[in-house]
Amino acid sequence: MRVSPLRDRPAAGFGFGLLSFVAAFALRYWAGEAMGNLPFVTFFLAGLVTTVVAGWRPAVLVIALSFFASWYFFLQPFASFALPWPQGYIALGFFLAVSVSETVVLAFLQRTLEELARERERVEALLRHQKHLYHELQHRVANGIQSLASILSIQAATIADAEDAEQALHDAAQRLRGVAAVHRRLHDPELAGAGFGKVLEGLARDMLDNAGMEDVTLEVSVAVPPPDQDSATTLAMVALEACSNAIKHAFAEGGTGHLRITLHPEGDRLVLTVRDDGPGPGPAREGSLGMTIMQGFAQRLGGEVALGHAAEGGAVLRLTMPRNR
């Protein structure tokens, strides 16, 4: 923001200063002896207006021109640079002191106003950013609650007796911890620059370690990031659910094996795969609650999920979704 509209246009600013001087000179010359005791009054106004409109540099030019014009034309003896002592010297000194002082004060006030305007813009930008973060937080919390509600609803539908209820509560608690871990890692400012691959790796590694499967080899590869934060959250939850399924079915008999998670583009689709080297998918795994939950997440992304046999053995879960949502 510029208080002086012509300060950033030097040619226009100096042109305005020259016009101000000419106007002040013409007005003073026309007034003649009516301003005999006020030889500088119009030049004071020219310097002031020039400072306000064009800044202090053109104002200095106006002051210099006014100084010599007043000396030569409007101080006795007229049309001469001779000066009576001490009146002439005092008059010119007073003109310089007042003109320079008003220019310095106005320039300082303009600079202060510009700094205040910049600070106000900065504060307004911070407020807009804070408001955006608030709405973003509301949106993420709402999505997280919706995900939890969906998981609990699906979990409740599987309960047939007290034993099922106990297992369902145990599984629900584990899934809730997984959802909390996903949101914590994805929304942690310290992890913002780590990349989606590091987030997936950390989530999967924590799940394997908590299950006592530290010897399972984990490999994560992310070729492109998810299109938005909501997609990243949902993809991470699908990957976490797929890891949980692999722990239950692929590595159930031993704590060794290989787990690979990838996210890569295929044309206009984005593909998430979770591959293990276990015995492969079976009826229990294909019809599990975890698959039902992952299918629900895939529908939310506008995609689909499928579980099949990996070419090199084991099972592979594959989720495809639009690359640009």
C-alpha positions in Angstrom: 0.0 0.0 0.0 1.3 3.5 -0.9 -0.2 6.6 0.8 1.5 8.7 -1.9 -0.2 7.5 -5.1 2.7 8.7 -7.4 5.7 7.6 -5.3 6.3 4.4 -7.3 6.1 6.4 -10.6 9.1 8.7 -10.5 8.4 10.4 -13.8 4.8 11.2 -12.9 5.8 12.3 -9.4 8.4 14.8 -10.6 6.0 16.0 -13.3 3.4 16.6 -10.6 6.0 18.5 -8.6 6.9 20.7 -11.5 3.2 21.5 -12.2 2.7 22.3 -8.5 5.7 24.7 -8.6 4.4 26.4 -11.8 0.9 26.7 -10.3 2.3 28.2 -7.0 4.6 30.6 -8.9 1.7 31.7 -11.2 -0.6 32.3 -8.2 2.0 34.2 -6.3 3.0 36.3 -9.4 -0.7 37.1 -10.1 -1.3 38.1 -6.5 1.5 40.6 -6.7 1.8 43.1 -3.9 -1.4 41.7 -2.3 0.9 39.1 -0.8 3.8 41.5 -0.3 4.4 40.3 3.3 3.8 36.6 2.4 6.3 35.8 -0.4 6.4 32.1 0.3 2.8 31.1 1.2 1.9 29.5 -2.2 5.2 27.7 -2.3 4.6 26.2 1.2 1.4 24.8 -0.2 3.1 23.4 -3.3 5.7 21.6 -1.2 3.0 20.2 1.1 0.8 18.9 -1.7 3.7 17.4 -3.6 4.9 15.5 -0.5 1.4 14.1 0.0 0.8 13.1 -3.6 4.3 12.2 -5.0 6.6 11.7 -2.0 9.5 13.5 -0.5 11.9 13.4 -3.5 9.7 15.5 -5.9 9.0 17.7 -2.9 12.7 18.5 -2.5 12.8 19.6 -6.1 9.8 21.9 -5.5 11.4 23.4 -2.4 14.6 24.1 -4.3 12.8 25.7 -7.2 10.6 27.7 -4.8 13.7 28.9 -2.8 15.4 30.4 -5.8 12.2 31.7 -7.4 11.2 33.5 -4.2 14.6 34.9 -3.7 14.9 36.3 -7.2 11.3 37.4 -7.9 9.5 38.1 -4.6 12.2 39.4 -2.1 13.5 42.9 -2.4 15.4 44.0 -4.4 13.2 42.3 -7.0 14.7 40.5 -10.0 18.0 40.1 -8.2 19.8 37.6 -5.9 20.9 40.4 -3.6 19.5 40.1 -0.1 19.1 42.8 2.6 20.7 41.9 5.9 19.3 40.4 8.0 15.7 40.4 6.9 16.3 38.6 3.6 18.4 35.9 5.2 15.9 35.3 8.0 13.1 35.0 5.5 14.8 32.5 3.3 16.1 30.5 6.3 12.5 30.4 7.7 11.2 29.2 4.4 13.8 26.4 4.2 13.2 25.4 7.8 9.4 25.2 7.5 9.4 23.6 4.1 12.0 20.9 5.0 10.3 20.3 8.4 6.8 19.8 6.9 8.3 17.4 4.2 10.1 15.3 6.8 7.1 15.1 9.1 4.7 14.2 6.3 7.1 11.6 4.9 7.5 10.1 8.3 3.7 10.0 8.8 3.2 8.4 5.4 5.8 5.7 6.2 4.1 5.0 9.5 0.7 4.8 7.8 2.0 2.4 5.2 3.6 0.2 7.9 0.3 0.2 9.8 -1.6 -0.8 6.7 0.9 -3.6 6.0 0.5 -4.8 9.6 -3.3 -4.7 9.3 -3.1 -6.7 6.1 -0.8 -9.3 7.8 -3.2 -9.6 10.7 -6.2 -10.0 8.4 -4.3 -12.7 6.5 -3.6 -14.5 9.8 -7.2 -14.2 10.8 -8.3 -15.6 7.4 -5.8 -18.5 7.8 -7.0 -19.2 11.3 -10.6 -19.3 10.1 -9.6 -21.6 7.3 -7.8 -23.9 9.8 -10.8 -23.9 12.1 -13.2 -24.9 9.3 -10.6 -27.5 8.1 -10.4 -28.9 11.7 -14.2 -29.1 11.9 -14.3 -30.9 8.6 -11.7 -33.4 9.6 -13.2 -34.1 13.0 -16.6 -34.6 11.4 -15.1 -37.0 8.9 -13.3 -38.9 11.7 -16.5 -39.2 13.7 -18.4 -40.4 10.6 -15.7 -43.1 10.0 -15.9 -44.2 13.6 -19.7 -44.4 13.4 -19.5 -46.5 10.2 -17.0 -48.9 11.7 -19.1 -49.3 14.9 -22.3 -49.8 12.9 -20.7 -52.6 10.8 -19.1 -54.1 14.0 -22.5 -54.1 15.8 -24.1 -56.0 12.9 -21.8 -58.9 13.5 -22.8 -59.5 17.1 -24.8 -62.7 17.7 -24.0 -63.5 21.4 -22.0 -62.4 24.4 -18.8 -64.0 23.1 -19.2 -62.1 19.8 -19.9 -58.9 21.7 -16.7 -59.2 23.6 -14.7 -59.9 20.5 -16.5 -57.1 18.7 -15.6 -54.6 21.4 -12.0 -55.7 21.3 -11.8 -55.3 17.5 -13.7 -52.0 17.7 -11.2 -50.7 20.3 -8.3 -51.7 18.0 -9.8 -50.0 15.0 -10.5 -46.9 17.0 -6.9 -46.8 18.0 -6.0 -47.2 14.3 -8.2 -44.3 13.3 -6.7 -42.1 16.0 -3.2 -43.0 14.8 -4.0 -42.2 11.2 -5.4 -38.7 12.2 -2.5 -38.1 14.5 0.2 -38.8 12.0 -1.5 -37.2 9.0 -2.3 -34.0 10.9 0.9 -33.7 12.9 2.7 -30.4 11.7 6.1 -32.0 12.5 5.3 -34.8 10.0 3.8 -32.5 7.3 7.0 -32.6 5.2 7.7 -36.3 5.6 5.4 -37.5 2.8 2.6 -39.9 2.6 4.9 -42.9 2.3 6.5 -42.2 5.6 3.1 -41.9 7.2 2.0 -45.3 5.9 5.3 -46.9 6.9 5.0 -45.6 10.4 1.4 -46.7 10.8 2.1 -50.2 9.4 5.3 -50.6 11.4 3.5 -49.6 14.7 0.7 -52.2 14.0 3.2 -55.0 13.3 5.2 -54.2 16.4 2.1 -54.0 18.6 1.2 -57.5 17.2 4.6 -58.8 18.1 5.7 -59.3 14.5 8.9 -57.3 14.5 10.4 -59.8 12.1 7.9 -59.1 9.3 9.7 -57.2 6.5 7.8 -54.1 5.6 8.2 -52.2 2.3 6.3 -49.0 1.4 6.4 -47.2 -2.0 4.4 -44.1 -2.8 4.8 -42.9 -6.4 2.3 -40.0 -6.1 0.6 -38.4 -3.1 -3.2 -38.7 -2.6 -5.2 -35.9 -4.3 -6.4 -34.3 -1.0 -6.4 -34.7 2.7 -9.6 -36.6 2.9 -8.4 -39.1 0.4 -5.1 -39.5 2.3 -7.0 -40.2 5.5 -9.2 -42.8 3.9 -6.4 -44.5 2.0 -4.4 -44.7 5.2 -7.3 -46.3 7.0 -7.7 -48.9 4.2 -4.0 -49.7 4.3 -4.2 -50.1 8.1 -7.2 -52.4 7.8 -5.4 -54.5 5.1 -2.4 -54.8 7.4 -4.6 -56.0 10.2 -6.1 -58.6 7.9 -2.7 -59.7 6.9 -1.6 -60.1 10.5 -4.7 -62.2 11.3 -4.6 -64.4 8.2 -1.2 -64.3 6.5 1.1 -64.2 9.5 -1.1 -66.0 12.0 1.1 -69.1 12.3 4.4 -67.2 12.6 5.9 -63.8 13.0 7.9 -63.7 9.8 7.0 -62.7 6.3 6.9 -59.9 3.8 4.4 -57.1 3.6 4.4 -54.5 0.7 2.3 -51.4 0.4 2.3 -49.3 -2.8 0.4 -46.3 -4.1 0.9 -45.6 -7.8 -1.0 -44.2 -10.8 -2.6 -46.2 -13.6 -3.9 -43.8 -16.2 -6.6 -41.7 -14.6 -6.8 -44.0 -11.6 -4.9 -44.2 -8.4 -4.1 -47.7 -7.1 -3.4 -48.7 -3.5 -2.1 -52.3 -3.1 -1.3 -54.2 0.1 0.5 -57.5 -0.7 1.6 -60.3 1.7 3.4 -63.6 1.1 1.0 -65.7 3.2 -1.1 -68.6 2.1 -3.4 -66.4 0.0 -7.0 -65.3 0.4 -9.6 -67.8 1.6 -13.4 -67.6 2.3 -12.9 -66.4 5.8 -10.7 -63.6 4.7 -12.7 -62.6 1.7 -15.9 -62.4 3.7 -14.4 -60.8 6.8 -15.6 -57.7 8.6 -12.3 -56.0 7.5 -13.2 -56.5 3.9 -16.7 -55.0 4.5 -15.1 -51.9 6.1 -12.6 -51.5 3.3 -15.4 -51.7 0.7 -17.2 -48.9 2.5 -14.0 -46.8 2.5 -13.5 -47.5 -1.2 -17.1 -46.4 -2.0 -16.4 -43.1 -0.2 -13.5 -42.5 -2.5 -15.6 -43.3 -5.6 -13.5 -46.5 -6.2 -13.6 -50.2 -5.5 -11.6 -52.8 -3.6 -10.8 -56.4 -4.5 -8.8 -59.2 -2.8 -7.0 -61.7 -4.9 -4.0 -64.0 -5.3 -0.6 -62.3 -5.8 1.3 -63.5 -8.8 4.3 -64.4 -6.7 2.1 -66.1 -4.0 0.2 -64.7 -1.1 -2.7 -62.3 -1.2 -3.0 -58.8 -2.6 -5.6 -56.2 -1.8 -6.1 -53.7 -4.5 -8.1 -50.4 -4.2 -8.6 -48.2 -7.3 -10.0 -44.7 -7.2 -10.2 -41.7 -9.5 -6.8 -39.9 -9.5 -8.5 -36.5 -9.6 -11.5 -36.2 -7.3 
